[in-house]
Amino acid sequence: MTPGKKVRVLIVDDSALVRKILTEALSKDAQIEIAGTAPDPLVAQERIAQLKPDVLTLDLEMPRMDGLTFLRKLMATNPLPVVVISSLVRASQENALEALRSGAVEVLAKPNGPYSVGELVDTLCFKIRAAAKARVERKASPAGWTSGLAARATQAAAHTPPADDPTLHYPPHTLFGIGASTGGTEAILNVLSRLPRNSPGILITQHIPAGFSKTFSERLNENCAMDVKEAADGDVVGPGKALVAPGGLHMVLQWAGNGYRVALRNGPAVCYQRPSVDVMFQSMVQAARGPVVAALLTGMGADGAQGMLALRQAGARTIAQDEQSCVVFGMPMEAIRLGGAEQVLPLLKVPAAMLSALRQARALATPARF
């Protein structure tokens, strides 16, 4: 988009009330302009041609054509950044994650979900601005229409998870930390699906609404060698286990005297986010008793950059995803700018780099508190 140009949004939802709420919320942002609304995908097709919006918000449950089918067709013929706004019923959660695989850049809960109207304004506007900067490409595949980046990510992740690596040895209390936002659901899948089961404990913060994080965790668990679950307060962190921060709550690492646990907190949003990558990374700086390897993946904004810098300064190994493989090169760019990223790598090289850093962990000069 041209710098300084307003982001023009087309709202696609069959509910007149939801269209009104979203219009009012987005109209509060001086950088956003409502191009128009549509009650279903067939009307939306006409209005896209007429209005040429920069971003679509899209409901998934609509008459005449469901949102997922419409999204796939859109990405094959006229790809645009799409923010899915879905209800929290189970089927909708699963369809929302499928929409991310099919080219949507973000998913949010409907206004009658966990957001208050006040939270909705800040969150929705931020996500719309992020979507306007996202990379989307025309790409058709036998599995359905997807954006180029989403298709490559999905295809790359479609392999058998690796078995235990007998050469993988690491000091006690070693940790992996991963943070991501826009485009992160597929990026995290690509990283985790390439790590062996006997990897150290992994903490993951993905910007995702409350309710969707459990479904996201379950999908990761089905496709990865290690056990993946949505974190619960007091969960033990250990080898072969990955914990995903619940949407709407910060996740922090704590030292419990003989091992790690996580705590969940309902504190203020950090960098517009709860959960926040910065909150997780900073807690690792304070609580870690062994080597840490941290990766910051695709996402809008600056969340995680300060925390990654603090980790690197404390002796951790740090990796940022490169611009070419990011859906949105925001969070990694900020970490690189601050000097927090020791390495900058394409997404599919991140897992091997994390394991390589792990094998070198015994030689790392880590602070006493690590």
C-alpha positions as CSV (number, residue, x, y, z in Angstrom):
1,M,0.0,0.0,0.0
2,T,1.0,3.6,-0.5
3,P,2.3,5.2,2.7
4,G,-0.3,7.5,4.2
5,K,-3.1,6.0,2.2
6,K,-6.1,4.9,4.3
7,V,-6.9,1.1,4.4
8,R,-10.2,0.6,2.5
9,V,-12.2,-2.3,4.1
10,L,-15.1,-4.3,2.8
11,I,-17.1,-6.0,5.6
12,V,-18.8,-9.3,4.5
13,D,-21.3,-10.7,7.1
14,D,-24.9,-11.8,6.9
15,S,-25.8,-10.2,10.2
16,A,-26.8,-6.5,9.9
17,L,-26.0,-6.0,13.6
18,V,-22.4,-7.4,13.1
19,R,-21.9,-5.2,10.0
20,K,-23.0,-2.2,12.1
21,I,-20.7,-3.0,15.0
22,L,-17.7,-3.6,12.7
23,T,-18.4,-0.4,10.7
24,E,-18.6,1.7,13.9
25,A,-15.4,0.0,15.4
26,L,-13.3,0.5,12.2
27,S,-14.6,4.0,11.6
28,K,-12.9,5.2,14.9
29,D,-9.5,4.6,13.3
30,A,-8.2,7.6,11.2
31,Q,-6.2,5.2,9.1
32,I,-9.1,3.1,8.0
33,E,-12.0,3.8,5.6
34,I,-15.1,1.6,5.2
35,A,-15.3,0.9,1.5
36,G,-18.7,-0.9,1.9
37,T,-20.5,-3.9,3.3
38,A,-21.9,-7.1,1.8
39,P,-24.5,-9.6,3.3
40,D,-23.1,-12.6,1.5
41,P,-20.3,-13.8,-0.8
42,L,-22.2,-13.3,-4.0
43,V,-22.8,-9.6,-3.3
44,A,-19.2,-9.4,-2.0
45,Q,-17.9,-10.5,-5.4
46,E,-19.7,-7.7,-7.1
47,R,-18.6,-5.1,-4.6
48,I,-14.9,-6.2,-4.7
49,A,-15.0,-5.5,-8.4
50,Q,-16.7,-2.1,-7.9
51,L,-15.0,-0.9,-4.7
52,K,-11.5,-2.4,-5.0
53,P,-11.0,-2.7,-1.2
54,D,-7.6,-3.3,0.4
55,V,-8.8,-5.7,3.0
56,L,-11.9,-7.9,3.6
57,T,-13.4,-8.9,6.9
58,L,-15.2,-12.3,6.3
59,D,-17.7,-14.3,8.3
60,L,-17.6,-18.0,7.6
61,E,-21.3,-19.0,8.1
62,M,-23.3,-17.2,5.5
63,P,-26.2,-18.0,3.0
64,R,-25.8,-18.8,-0.7
65,M,-22.0,-19.6,-0.2
66,D,-20.1,-20.4,2.9
67,G,-17.1,-18.1,3.7
68,L,-14.5,-20.8,3.4
69,T,-15.5,-21.7,-0.2
70,F,-15.6,-18.0,-1.1
71,L,-12.2,-17.4,0.4
72,R,-10.7,-20.2,-1.6
73,K,-12.2,-18.9,-4.8
74,L,-11.1,-15.4,-4.0
75,M,-7.5,-16.5,-3.5
76,A,-7.5,-18.2,-6.8
77,T,-8.9,-15.3,-8.8
78,N,-8.4,-12.0,-7.0
79,P,-6.3,-12.5,-3.9
80,L,-6.8,-9.9,-1.1
81,P,-5.8,-9.8,2.5
82,V,-8.7,-11.4,4.5
83,V,-9.4,-11.1,8.2
84,V,-11.8,-13.9,9.3
85,I,-14.3,-12.9,12.0
86,S,-15.8,-16.1,13.3
87,S,-18.1,-17.3,16.1
88,L,-16.6,-19.5,18.9
89,V,-18.6,-22.7,18.3
90,R,-16.4,-25.7,17.7
91,A,-17.2,-26.1,14.0
92,S,-16.4,-22.4,13.4
93,Q,-13.1,-22.6,15.2
94,E,-12.0,-25.5,13.0
95,N,-13.2,-23.7,9.9
96,A,-11.3,-20.5,11.0
97,L,-8.0,-22.4,11.2
98,E,-8.7,-24.0,7.8
99,A,-9.3,-20.5,6.5
100,L,-5.8,-19.5,7.7
101,R,-4.5,-22.5,5.7
102,S,-6.5,-21.3,2.7
103,G,-5.0,-17.8,2.6
104,A,-6.7,-15.7,5.4
105,V,-4.1,-13.7,7.2
106,E,-5.9,-13.4,10.5
107,V,-8.7,-14.7,12.6
108,L,-10.8,-12.8,15.2
109,A,-13.7,-13.7,17.4
110,K,-17.1,-12.2,16.6
111,P,-18.1,-9.2,18.8
112,N,-20.4,-11.4,20.9
113,G,-17.4,-13.5,21.7
114,P,-14.8,-12.8,24.5
115,Y,-14.2,-9.2,23.4
116,S,-15.9,-6.3,25.0
117,V,-16.7,-3.5,22.5
118,G,-13.8,-1.4,23.7
119,E,-11.3,-4.3,23.2
120,L,-12.8,-5.0,19.8
121,V,-12.0,-1.5,18.6
122,D,-8.3,-1.6,19.3
123,T,-7.8,-5.2,18.4
124,L,-9.8,-5.1,15.1
125,C,-8.2,-1.9,13.9
126,F,-4.7,-3.2,14.6
127,K,-5.4,-6.5,12.8
128,I,-6.9,-4.7,9.8
129,R,-3.8,-2.5,9.5
130,A,-1.6,-5.6,9.8
131,A,-3.6,-7.4,7.1
132,A,-3.1,-4.5,4.7
133,K,0.6,-5.1,4.8
134,A,0.4,-8.9,4.4
135,R,1.8,-10.7,1.4
136,V,-0.9,-12.6,-0.5
137,E,-0.4,-14.4,-3.9
138,R,-2.6,-16.2,-6.4
139,K,-2.1,-19.9,-6.1
140,A,-4.3,-22.8,-7.0
141,S,-3.7,-26.4,-5.7
142,P,-5.5,-29.7,-5.9
143,A,-6.3,-29.3,-2.2
144,G,-8.1,-26.0,-2.8
145,W,-7.3,-22.4,-3.5
146,T,-4.7,-20.9,-1.2
147,S,-2.5,-17.9,-1.1
148,G,1.1,-18.6,-2.3
149,L,2.6,-18.3,1.1
150,A,0.0,-20.3,2.8
151,A,0.2,-23.0,0.2
152,R,3.9,-23.3,0.5
153,A,3.7,-23.4,4.2
154,T,1.0,-26.1,4.2
155,Q,2.8,-28.3,1.6
156,A,6.1,-28.0,3.5
157,A,4.4,-29.1,6.7
158,A,2.8,-32.1,5.1
159,H,5.3,-34.7,6.1
160,T,5.9,-37.3,8.8
161,P,7.1,-35.8,12.1
162,P,10.7,-36.7,12.9
163,A,11.5,-39.5,15.4
164,D,13.6,-39.0,18.4
165,D,17.1,-37.8,17.6
166,P,19.7,-40.0,19.4
167,T,22.4,-37.3,18.8
168,L,20.4,-34.7,20.6
169,H,21.9,-34.0,24.0
170,Y,21.3,-30.8,25.9
171,P,21.9,-29.5,29.5
172,P,19.2,-29.8,32.1
173,H,16.5,-27.1,32.0
174,T,17.1,-26.2,28.4
175,L,14.2,-24.3,26.8
176,F,12.8,-23.3,23.4
177,G,10.6,-20.2,23.1
178,I,8.6,-19.3,20.0
179,G,6.6,-16.1,19.3
180,A,4.5,-15.2,16.3
181,S,1.4,-13.2,15.2
182,T,0.0,-12.6,11.7
183,G,0.8,-15.7,9.6
184,G,2.1,-17.5,12.7
185,T,-0.3,-20.4,12.8
186,E,1.2,-22.0,9.7
187,A,4.7,-20.8,10.6
188,I,4.6,-22.5,14.0
189,L,3.3,-25.7,12.4
190,N,6.2,-25.7,10.1
191,V,8.7,-25.3,12.9
192,L,7.2,-27.7,15.4
193,S,6.6,-30.4,12.8
194,R,10.3,-30.5,12.1
195,L,11.4,-30.9,15.7
196,P,12.0,-34.4,17.2
197,R,10.0,-35.6,20.1
198,N,12.9,-35.5,22.4
199,S,13.3,-31.7,22.0
200,P,13.4,-29.7,25.2
201,G,10.3,-28.0,26.6
202,I,8.8,-25.4,24.3
203,L,6.8,-22.3,25.2
204,I,4.7,-20.8,22.4
205,T,2.9,-17.5,22.2
206,Q,0.8,-16.9,19.1
207,H,-1.5,-13.9,19.0
208,I,-4.9,-15.6,18.8
209,P,-8.3,-14.9,20.3
210,A,-9.5,-16.7,23.4
211,G,-11.3,-19.9,22.3
212,F,-9.3,-20.5,19.2
213,S,-6.0,-21.3,20.9
214,K,-7.3,-24.7,22.2
215,T,-8.3,-25.8,18.7
216,F,-5.0,-24.5,17.3
217,S,-3.1,-26.5,20.0
218,E,-5.0,-29.6,19.1
219,R,-4.2,-29.2,15.4
220,L,-0.5,-28.8,16.3
221,N,-0.6,-31.9,18.5
222,E,-2.0,-34.0,15.6
223,N,0.9,-32.9,13.3
224,C,3.9,-32.9,15.5
225,A,6.1,-35.5,17.2
226,M,6.0,-33.9,20.6
227,D,2.9,-33.4,22.8
228,V,1.3,-30.0,22.3
229,K,-1.4,-28.6,24.4
230,E,-3.0,-25.3,25.4
231,A,-1.3,-24.3,28.6
232,A,-3.1,-24.5,31.9
233,D,-1.9,-22.6,35.1
234,G,0.7,-24.6,36.8
235,D,1.6,-26.9,33.9
236,V,5.0,-28.5,34.1
237,V,7.5,-27.6,31.3
238,G,9.7,-30.5,30.2
239,P,11.2,-32.4,27.2
240,G,8.8,-33.5,24.6
241,K,6.1,-31.1,25.6
242,A,5.1,-27.8,23.9
243,L,2.7,-25.4,25.7
244,V,0.7,-22.8,23.8
245,A,-0.4,-19.6,25.6
246,P,-4.2,-19.4,25.8
247,G,-5.8,-16.6,23.9
248,G,-6.6,-13.7,26.3
249,L,-4.0,-14.6,28.9
250,H,-0.3,-14.0,29.3
251,M,1.9,-17.0,29.8
252,V,5.0,-16.7,32.0
253,L,7.8,-19.1,32.9
254,Q,8.5,-19.8,36.6
255,W,11.1,-21.8,38.4
256,A,9.5,-24.1,41.0
257,G,12.7,-25.2,42.9
258,N,13.3,-28.4,40.9
259,G,11.8,-27.6,37.5
260,Y,9.8,-25.2,35.3
261,R,6.1,-24.5,35.4
262,V,4.0,-21.9,33.7
263,A,1.6,-19.3,35.2
264,L,-1.2,-17.6,33.4
265,R,-2.0,-14.0,34.0
266,N,-4.8,-11.7,33.0
267,G,-2.7,-8.5,33.0
268,P,-2.9,-5.5,30.7
269,A,-2.2,-6.0,27.0
270,V,1.4,-5.4,25.9
271,C,2.0,-4.1,22.4
272,Y,-1.8,-4.4,22.0
273,Q,-1.5,-8.2,22.7
274,R,-2.6,-10.6,25.4
275,P,-0.9,-13.1,25.3
276,S,2.3,-11.2,24.6
277,V,5.5,-12.6,23.3
278,D,7.5,-9.9,25.2
279,V,5.9,-11.0,28.5
280,M,6.8,-14.7,27.8
281,F,10.4,-13.9,26.7
282,Q,11.1,-11.5,29.6
283,S,9.9,-14.2,32.0
284,M,12.3,-16.6,30.5
285,V,15.1,-14.1,31.1
286,Q,14.2,-14.1,34.8
287,A,13.3,-17.7,35.4
288,A,15.6,-19.8,33.1
289,R,18.2,-22.0,34.7
290,G,19.6,-23.5,31.5
291,P,20.3,-22.5,27.9
292,V,17.5,-20.9,25.9
293,V,16.9,-20.8,22.2
294,A,14.2,-18.3,21.1
295,A,12.6,-17.8,17.7
296,L,10.5,-14.8,16.6
297,L,8.4,-15.5,13.6
298,T,6.1,-13.6,11.2
299,G,3.8,-10.9,12.7
300,M,2.7,-7.3,12.7
301,G,4.0,-4.8,15.3
302,A,6.9,-5.0,17.7
303,D,5.8,-7.6,20.3
304,G,8.7,-9.9,21.2
305,A,11.5,-7.6,20.0
306,Q,12.4,-6.1,23.4
307,G,12.1,-9.6,25.0
308,M,14.3,-11.2,22.4
309,L,17.0,-8.5,22.9
310,A,16.9,-9.1,26.7
311,L,17.3,-12.9,26.0
312,R,20.3,-12.3,23.7
313,Q,21.9,-10.0,26.2
314,A,21.4,-12.7,28.9
315,G,23.2,-15.3,26.7
316,A,20.4,-17.0,24.9
317,R,20.6,-17.9,21.2
318,T,18.0,-16.0,19.1
319,I,16.6,-16.4,15.6
320,A,14.3,-14.1,13.6
321,Q,12.4,-15.2,10.5
322,D,13.5,-13.4,7.3
323,E,11.4,-10.9,5.3
324,Q,11.0,-13.1,2.2
325,S,9.3,-15.9,4.1
326,C,7.2,-13.8,6.5
327,V,3.5,-13.0,5.8
328,V,4.1,-9.7,7.7
329,F,7.7,-8.7,8.4
330,G,7.0,-6.6,11.5
331,M,8.0,-8.4,14.8
332,P,11.1,-10.0,13.3
333,M,12.1,-6.7,11.7
334,E,11.9,-4.9,15.0
335,A,14.0,-7.6,16.8
336,I,16.6,-7.3,14.0
337,R,16.6,-3.5,14.3
338,L,17.2,-3.6,18.0
339,G,20.0,-6.2,17.7
340,G,18.0,-8.9,19.4
341,A,18.4,-11.4,16.6
342,E,21.6,-13.4,16.4
343,Q,20.5,-15.1,13.2
344,V,18.0,-14.1,10.4
345,L,16.8,-17.2,8.5
346,P,14.0,-18.4,6.1
347,L,11.2,-20.1,8.0
348,L,12.1,-23.6,6.9
349,K,15.7,-23.2,8.2
350,V,14.6,-22.1,11.6
351,P,14.0,-25.6,13.1
352,A,17.5,-26.9,12.1
353,A,19.0,-23.7,13.4
354,M,17.3,-24.2,16.8
355,L,18.6,-27.7,17.0
356,S,22.1,-26.7,16.0
357,A,22.1,-24.0,18.7
358,L,20.9,-26.7,21.2
359,R,23.8,-29.0,20.3
360,Q,26.2,-26.1,21.0
361,A,24.5,-25.3,24.3
362,R,27.1,-26.8,26.5
363,A,29.7,-24.4,25.1
364,L,27.4,-21.3,25.6
365,A,28.5,-18.7,28.0
366,T,25.2,-18.3,29.9
367,P,24.6,-16.0,32.8
368,A,24.7,-17.4,36.4
369,R,21.0,-17.2,36.7
370,F,20.7,-19.6,33.7
